[in-house]
C-alpha cells in the first residue's frame, strides 16, 4: 500500500525552490513591485514611523516596494532560504537597508511587542497547512505586535467568486465520498499546478477568517476586495486573481 504524504512545511518550501519559481519571484521585485491595491491599503493602515515585519516576503517584492513608498524600518522574513538569498542579492544591488531573515510564521523568533505592523501578502497565510497552524501563526503575529499594532494580509474566499461555484460543488461531492486528494487536510485545500511545480493553497470563507482572527487575539478593522481598492495594470492582472484584503488590530 502506497504511503500518502500529507501537505506539510517541507512541501511548501519545495514549492518555491525551482529555478523558474525563484526567477519569477525575483523578477517581480523589479518588474511588478507593489500592486496599486496594496499601495492604497498599506497607506491607510501603515504609519511611516512603523516598525514592519513583512512575512512571506519571497524575494522582496513587497519589502522593497514598502521602502520605495517611504517606509524605513522593515524586516523581511520567509520560510524558504533560497528566497531570502534572492532578497539579499536585491538588497546588495540596490544598497537597501533592509534586514532579511529565514523564519517560520508559526514560531517567530522575535520578542513580544516588537512590531507596529505585520504583513502577510499575496495569500501567504493560506499556504500554511491546517487551520490550527494558521491560527498559531496569527497568534504568533499577535504576540510580536505592539498593543494597537496592525496585521495586514490577503486571502481568497471560496464562496464569493461565482465562476468557481462548479469547482467547489464538485469538491463537496469528493469530500463527502472520501474521493478528495488524500494529500489535503481539510475542505478548502487545493494543490495547484504552477509552472514547473505545484503549490498548496487553502481557500477559506470570510467567516473562517473572522473566527481565526478572533481566536488569535486580534480584532477586525477592515476587509476589502482588491477590485474595490484599485484597478490594477495588466502586468499585475496576469499574475493574480481577486482576493480580499484584511486589517486586524491587537487590542
Helices and strands as residue ranges (DSSP letters): H 9-14, H 19-31, H 36-45, E 51-55, H 61-69, E 73-78, H 81-94, E 99-102, E 115-120, G 124-127, H 131-144, E 145-155, G 162-164, H 165-176, E 189-194, E 197-202, H 206-215, E 218-225, H 226-229, H 234-237, E 244-250
